[in-house]
């Protein structure tokens, strides 16, 4: 992983584009969403753990926000695809 100050601001877009490419190749959109997302129940379970260090908990919050950002970008790409006119 990259250090925090070396974070690539385009990483979420690139990852969403990767999943979008899988969608265009015929992968099921709901399966892809599940692969991208971290469910809130999972995050809640992680937060209940008492043996995590504070820095690790901060990283979990960052990961959760990042995955939600990738999912939102992916959903935007999917909705754009649905609205695109089809050539016959």
N, C-alpha and C positions, 0 to 999 in steps of 0.2 A: 504494500500500500504506500501511497505517497504521503509525505508529511503534510500537515494541515495547511501550511503556507504555500505548498506546491499544488494545491487542489486545482484540478482542471474544471473550469466553469462550464465547459461543454460536455462533460462526462454524462450527465443525465440525458441530454439529447442524443448522444451517441448510443447509450444503452437502450433508450426507447426506440431508436432507429433499428437497432439490432433485432429487437423483438418484433418490430413492425415488418422487417424483412422476413422473419419466420411466418408471420401472419400472411404475407403475400405469397409465401410458398405453400400455403394450405394448412398451417397449424391452426387449431381451434383457438378462437379469441379468448374464451373463458379460461382455458387451460393456461394460456400465456399470461392473463391477468393474475391468476393464482401464483404463477411462477415469479412474477414481478413483486406482488404485494406481500407485506408482512401484516397479517390480520391483527386487529386490535387485541383480540384475546391472547395472542402470542406475546404481544408487547406487555400486556398486563401481567402475564405469567412471569416474564423476565423481570419486571419491576418488583414482584413479590419476593424474589430471591434475596436472601439476606447476606450472602457471601460475596457479592460483587463489589469491587472497589469503585469509588466515586468516578474515576476516569473511565472505567469500563461502562458504567451506567450512562455517562455523557456520550460515549461512542454509540451506545444502543439508541439513544435519542436521535443522534445524527443519522444513523443508518435508517431508522424508521422514517424520518423526514425525507431522506434521499429516495427511498423506495416509493414513497407516496408521490414525490415529484416525478420520478420516472413513470409511474403509473398514470399520472395526469397527462404527461406529454404523450404517452402511448395512446391513451383514450382520445386525445385530440387528433392524433394521426388517423386513428380508426374512424372517427366521426367525419374527418375530411374525406376519407376514402368513400364513405357511404354517400356523401353528398356530390361526389365527382360524377359528371355525366359520362355515361357509357357510350362508346362508339359501336356501331353495328356494322 
